[in-house]
Amino acid sequence: KNERVAKLLELSKTLWENYTTKFIGKHIEVLVEKIKDGYCYARSGNYILVKFPQNKEKVGEKTTILLEKTLIQSE
């Protein structure tokens, strides 16, 4: 049972990485969900969670970012 769970979790991680890779290098609109320690935590319309340095953004605002692999956060 534990082995099957581990395999499924690994498959899920691989599929998520493949999915998010399609958006790297593109501008995407995100909704800022929280601000902590000078960083915005935001989510795109396709559920990609990102973390980027806060500029003028506020919680509840939409902004557009250039998606880089380093910005993508795991849940």
Buried (B, 14 or more C-beta within 10 A) or exposed (E): EEEEEEEEEEEEEEEBEEEBEEBBEEEBEBBBEEBEEEBBBBBBEEEBBBBBEBEEBEEEEEBEBEBEEEBBBEE
